[in-house]
Amino acid sequence: MDFLGSWKRTNYCGNFSKEDVGKEVILTGWVFRRRDHGGIIFIDLRDRQGIIQIVFDPTYDRISHEKAESIRLEYVIAVKGLIRRRPEGTENPDLKTGEIEVLVKELKILSESQPLPFSLEAQELQKVSESIRMKYRYLDMRSDKMKESLIFRHRATRLIREYLNEEGFLEIETPMLTKSTPEGARDFLVPSRLNPGCFFALPQSPQLFKQILMVGGVDKYYQIVRCFRDEDLRADRQPEFTQVDIEMSFINEVDIMNLIENMLSKLFYELLDIQIKTPLTVISYDDAMSQFGTDAPDIRFDLKIQDITECVKNSQFKVFSDTINAGGIISGINLKNLPLSRKDLDELVETSKELGAKGLLWVKIQPEGWQSPASKFITEEEKKAIEKKLNANTGDILIFVADKKKITLFVLGKIRLLLGKRYNLFDENTFQLLWVTNFPLFEYDEDENRIVSVHHPFTMPNDADIALLDSNPLAVKAKAYDIVLNGTEIGGGSLRIYNMKLQQKIFDILGLSKEDATSKFGFFLEALNFGAPPHGGIALGLDRLIALMLKRDSIRDVIAFPKTQKGTCPLTEAPSFVDENQLRELYIKRVLPRQ
């Protein structure tokens, strides 16, 4: 049944203005607010584009007024009426339509609503738990915050497509049901009914397929694609997420970096009216780690880490000497004149221990000298060298960590971020993009006691380092690059290996036998033997990018139907048990964990 009939809306509620005064219109939407003032009923009618006030006056139309008396919040209604100016003094400057209202002469109630489990008013919605909002996501979507997120995301993907299309890229879909090629995170497996005992995997990324597209001569590919990883979750991680996936042939790193810089510049300008200064800052992986303690540095504020090991290499202070003898380092940060009390400094010591360090040393440089629990163990010559290295002056506060290099940099990096946020050392409204380059090709995994790829095994090593593959593989750098926004990695990529001989050498270093390589990647390796061009690409995390641009605390706030941190969907109650008949068809037997 067509309840609307000829009642087709004139426009969205939020798209009218004082220029429309005198027009007769048809509006549809949800009842957001309702007020009864001395017999005249005022309703704020809301749809995707905004809110407009509608008025039911019994002296103008008694029938529609009587119907309006039964209306409650979130009823879906349609009205016919006349746009008029609001009486002087009743305008609402917070609304785009705040100068006008619609005097209703006819009303249709299209759908009723039960009382809501929570209020959609912005201030009240903040008090509602995320799990409840996710359970009633269709209500949460009606809120301004979620509506803004979804519209913003749509506009961003539209602009990305427009940009890449103009640059000559082809949008090509890759399979969702593919071969399991474990590369770190667990695969989501899908049993095959037609091939008993066999499984598909949902793709962690289209990595191999996009490289095969380059072998196929596509030259420029992109896809806004869903990816799946069965891993532990957090605020910026979901079991299913969206990438802007890009691959190009006959290019170098600069070509890809320029492409992405121009695309992000377009996004920030079109969506936020912000001019991104290009070319972006470029920092090497080694400098990022040594100066910021992370490969995704936030450079909106200073407080750089400095290695002072050389300043105290002959120190008699046992904390320093034991660390150096064990192959560790001593690094510090000059906190300048941050207003840190003794209690604050003691709390930093405890924080450092919670983060994995043995402790933290602090120094206040007073006019009369160093104030520090360790002052008497450090010589005047060492103090002067440290002050020079950290560019320290009277009134400054210095902090140090002495430990293994990895721990030292990690702990100081975390403390740097903590202090930057606590003392408002950067403007939350600024956006700082940068590239991190020259990543190591390999790293040593102490848990697995073997060499592993930092990115993936198809990453091209730097030309100058190829000779080191046999003698010192951990010293080899990669033609890899990450793009970072305000201290969060939003994308990463590399140039790819397109030579089968070099690819086999990488597999050998990773301890991957020819049999294992063929079993996991055989279809791809075969393709490399049929004229593979030099190629490379990048993948941007769309969810993270949108969340950062909108200043959302979690990527769940920019995804229509996200999962919880336990990987469940409160709305649909997925994952759930399935019927035993379904399992039998798939030759699967349910085995429950022991209680």
Sequence and secondary structure as in RCSB ss.txt:
>XXXX:A:sequence
MDFLGSWKRTNYCGNFSKEDVGKEVILTGWVFRRRDHGGIIFIDLRDRQGIIQIVFDPTYDRISHEKAESIRLEY
VIAVKGLIRRRPEGTENPDLKTGEIEVLVKELKILSESQPLPFSLEAQELQKVSESIRMKYRYLDMRSDKMKESL
IFRHRATRLIREYLNEEGFLEIETPMLTKSTPEGARDFLVPSRLNPGCFFALPQSPQLFKQILMVGGVDKYYQIV
RCFRDEDLRADRQPEFTQVDIEMSFINEVDIMNLIENMLSKLFYELLDIQIKTPLTVISYDDAMSQFGTDAPDIR
FDLKIQDITECVKNSQFKVFSDTINAGGIISGINLKNLPLSRKDLDELVETSKELGAKGLLWVKIQPEGWQSPAS
KFITEEEKKAIEKKLNANTGDILIFVADKKKITLFVLGKIRLLLGKRYNLFDENTFQLLWVTNFPLFEYDEDENR
IVSVHHPFTMPNDADIALLDSNPLAVKAKAYDIVLNGTEIGGGSLRIYNMKLQQKIFDILGLSKEDATSKFGFFL
EALNFGAPPHGGIALGLDRLIALMLKRDSIRDVIAFPKTQKGTCPLTEAPSFVDENQLRELYIKRVLPRQ
>XXXX:A:secstr
  SSTT   SS GGG  GGGTT EEEEEEEEEEEEEETTEEEEEEEETTEEEEEEE TTT HHHHHHHTT  TT 
EEEEEEEEEE  TT   TTSTTTTEEEEEEEEEEEE     SS  SHHHHTTS HHHHHHTHHHHTTSHHHHHHH
HHHHHHHHHHHHHHHHTT EE    SSB    SSSB EEEE SSSTT EEEE S SHHHHHHHHHTT  EEEEEE
EEE B   BTTB SEEEEEEEEEES  HHHHHHHHHHHHHHHHHHHH     SS EEEEHHHHHHHHSSSS   S
S   EEE GGGGTT   HHHHHHHHTT EEEEEE TT    HHHHHHHHHHHHHTT S  EEEEEETTEEESTTG
GGS HHHHHHHHHHTT  TT EEEEEEE HHHHHHHHHHHHHHHHHHTT S TT   EEEEE  BSEEEETTTTE
EEESS TTB B GGGGGGTTT GGG BBSEEEEEETTEEEEEEEEB   HHHHHHHHHHTT  HHHHHHHHHHHH
HHHTTT   EEEEEEEHHHHHHHHTT SSGGGGSSS   TTS BTTTTBS    HHHHHHTT        
